[in-house]
Amino acid sequence: MTNKEQLIKDIQNLLNKNHSVTQTVINPALLEFMDEETLKSIIGSLLDEIDISNNSVDLDWLNQFKSDKN
């Protein structure tokens, strides 16, 4: 799996973090044209919307995207 494919998978996982919403499935072809920095920016925006106090979230993993965003 390429880094870009992993970022797309991470976006899908973040979208599905909220169990009260319908499961989201992303067609990777819709995001393939984006570069890695844009995908990381999307992840950063999603993280801004998520309550990161959830103990099941890996804070080190989350923080790597927040630092890339700034």
Phi and psi in degrees as a GROMACS rama.xvg file:
@    title "Ramachandran Plot"
@    xaxis  label "Phi"
@    yaxis  label "Psi"
@TYPE xy
-78.4603  164.635  THR-2
-59.4511  -40.4341  ASN-3
-64.107  -42.8887  LYS-4
-61.9845  -39.1387  GLU-5
-65.6258  -40.136  GLN-6
-62.7253  -41.1511  LEU-7
-63.6004  -41.5463  ILE-8
-63.9643  -40.3611  LYS-9
-62.3823  -39.623  ASP-10
-61.3251  -46.3282  ILE-11
-60.3711  -43.3071  GLN-12
-62.9208  -40.715  ASN-13
-65.5518  -39.6846  LEU-14
-63.3981  -28.4645  LEU-15
-94.9812  4.55527  ASN-16
-61.6465  -36.4149  LYS-17
-82.488  109.511  ASN-18
-74.6851  -7.18483  HIS-19
-88.3073  -0.744932  SER-20
-111.64  161.599  VAL-21
-64.5869  142.178  THR-22
-56.9069  133.016  GLN-23
-102.076  132.417  THR-24
-123.91  124.799  VAL-25
-100.703  131.986  ILE-26
-77.1562  111.756  ASN-27
-54.3145  -26.6489  PRO-28
-62.487  -25.9431  ALA-29
-71.3531  -24.7085  LEU-30
-109.091  -8.07791  LEU-31
-59.5489  -30.4474  GLU-32
-73.0737  -14.0027  PHE-33
-82.1685  146.113  MET-34
-83.4565  171.139  ASP-35
-61.7618  -37.946  GLU-36
-63.4858  -39.1938  GLU-37
-66.0277  -43.3312  THR-38
-62.25  -40.8176  LEU-39
-64.4361  -36.1007  LYS-40
-63.9165  -40.6311  SER-41
-61.6309  -44.3123  ILE-42
-61.2851  -43.8784  ILE-43
-59.2386  -41.8096  GLY-44
-64.7707  -41.3012  SER-45
-63.5202  -40.2469  LEU-46
-63.6882  -33.4976  LEU-47
-62.6414  -24.5568  ASP-48
-91.4513  -10.5403  GLU-49
-99.3662  140.93  ILE-50
-76.7386  102.927  ASP-51
-80.9808  6.73661  ILE-52
-76.9335  -7.22678  SER-53
-62.962  122.483  ASN-54
-64.9635  -18.6254  ASN-55
-81.031  -5.04178  SER-56
-89.7949  135.211  VAL-57
-80.5575  102.838  ASP-58
-64.1978  -34.5553  LEU-59
-62.6954  -42.3532  ASP-60
-62.4801  -44.2664  TRP-61
-64.188  -43.2651  LEU-62
-65.4883  -27.4574  ASN-63
-62.3984  -33.6327  GLN-64
-79.2359  -36.0312  PHE-65
-63.016  -41.2659  LYS-66
-68.6786  -31.9468  SER-67
-68.349  -26.9849  ASP-68
-73.4294  -31.0408  LYS-69
